[in-house]
Amino acid sequence: MSRLIRMDASGHSTLAEWSAADQAAFDAAVREFRDQLDEGYIGVLDHGDGQATQVRELPRDAELVIMRRPIAGG
């Protein structure tokens, strides 16, 4: 089962879950992913071992995609 989560004040919130075979659930996850991007969140694909890649589209086969706020700084 794939998951889309958002890092927030509670630690994290699950926004969507889908399987590769469930088109409706994936479509709902894509809509949620895009809504989060519109709210200013960044999507990152977790590779484990502290490695992640920023994504602009929700990968169907991803195990975990994390939405987080950009890091502030200059």
N, C-alpha and C positions, 0 to 999 in steps of 0.2 A: 504494500500500500504506500503510495506516494503522499507526501504532505507539504502544504504551504503554510508556513508559520510567520508570525510577525513578532519581533523583539519589542517588548513594551515594559511598562512599569511592573507588571506582574511576573516578569521573566520572559514568557512568550505566550502567545495565543494561537491556537490552530485556526486557520482561516478556511482551509479546504483540504479534502483528501480525495484521491482518485486512484484508479487502477488503469492500466493501459487498455483494458478491454471495455471500460465504462466511458463511452463518449460523452454522455450527458454530464457526468461528474467532472470530467476533464474540461469541458466547455465552461462549467460553472467556476472551476479553478482559474481558468484563463481570464474570465471576467473579473474575478476577485484580484488576481495579479495585476491586471491593468488598472483597476480602481486604486490599488495601493501605489502604483507608479504615479498616478495622477495626484495622489495625496503627498507626493514628495519622497516616498520610500524608495530604496534601492533593493533590487532583487539579487541575491547571491546564491549560487549553486554550491552546496557543501560537498567537498570531496573527502572529508575526514582528515585526520592528522593535522588540523589547523589550516587546511588549504581550502580556498573558495575562489570562485570566479564570478564576476558580475554578469548577470544575464538581463537581456531586454525583452526576451520572449520566454514563456514558461515551457521548459523542456518536458515533453510527455513522459520520458523514461527516467526523470530525476527521482531519486529517493527522497531528498529533502531540499526545499528551496526556502530561504530565509529572507524576509523583508525587514530592512532596518533603515534607520535614518542615516543620512550622510554624516560623516565625522566633521565636526566644526573645526575651524582653524583657518589659517591664512597662509 
